[in-house]
């Protein structure tokens, strides 16, 4: 069992804010909102210093720089 609460098999709850979620393939201990935009931008620089970000494919790191509140969700227009 993962540390923290399991909301579903593919996501887990953020233990910092309690309202965000973390995808199962993401090894961060905080959700994207708690990590912040600075962390997301740093993940796009050469020689990424965060070992968790370094494991994520670039295609998954790039959308994080626009922030979760600005992304469209399925069924909604941006």
Secondary structure, 3 states (H helix, E strand, C coil): CCCCCECCCCEEECCCCCCCEEECCCCCCCCHHHHCHHHHHHCCCCCCCCHHHHHCCHHHHHHHHHCHHHCCCCCCCC
